[in-house]
Amino acid sequence: AAARRQPENALHHARAVLGQATAIGVGHECIRWGWPLAARGAAELDDPAATRDLLALLDGYPPGYLPLMLRAERDLVRARLAAGGGDQAGDVFAAAVSGLRELSTPYHLAHGLLDQAQHFTAQDDAEAAEQAIAEAAGIAERLGCQPLLDRIAGMLHARPHSRA
């Protein structure tokens, strides 16, 4: 559903998987992949209630029980939320992307870089945005991930003076 640009369906199905977290454990692979998918769907739908619910799910676990990848993804969600709140968002994004580099997958890092590029664009920092997009594009090409490549193409198309 996410690859077909159906964020409502992706969020619905991912939340169904997340509903099993108590039974299978927050560290289960389904949860580690489902939570970021749900969070991205909520962001694409601009659904703050779903985003709050997803954050509350992870915040309900003690730090030692929460997989590192989910910590990094939670930080990325908080960075996206901070982006609407001013100057500190840049620092929050930098920390989130750093966490993704260390604790997550290349796929998730690429999405984080694209989120950061959107923030840079909103801050009129075209050079930093282009660097983040270029790095994400390199990852997407190495992975052969068409949904990431499509997201990048959409971002580049929306930017009239892009050099990336």
Secondary structure, 3 states (H helix, E strand, C coil): CCCCCCHHHHHHHHHHHHCCHHHHCCCCHHHHHHHHHHHHHHHHCCCHHHHHHHHHHHHCCCHHHCCHHHHHHHHHHHHHHHHHHCCCHHHHHHHHHHHHHHHCCHHHHHHHHHHHHHHHHHCCCHHHHHHHHHHHHHHHHHHCCHHHHHHHHHHHHHCCCCCC
